[in-house]
């Protein structure tokens, strides 16, 4: 992925984090993969999803919105528009322990 695309992805993650009350998110990582592979990375092999390509980003911070909160989030971004399509927010003890490298080349944003 070229630097321009990585910057667009970073901007999308920062905007999403700000909407959740986090102005200084940290440890932003992104990998290009499929929606299904990322879903299985989060939920385990028994959960399936669609096969379309996504930019999958993970981020740490303090996220609070509409009665939900957590310290970690995973975002599924459309690779053409960088719009956040879906996401999950979790407490620290519910963060997957698997390496993102299982999904492909990891980029630090």
Secondary structure, DSSP 4 states (H G I P E B T S, - for coil): --HHHHHHHHHHHHHHHHHTT-SS-EEEEEEEEEHHHHHHHHH-TT------EEEEEEEEEEEEETTEEEEEEEEEE-TTT--EEEEEEE-GGGS--S-GGGTS-EEE-
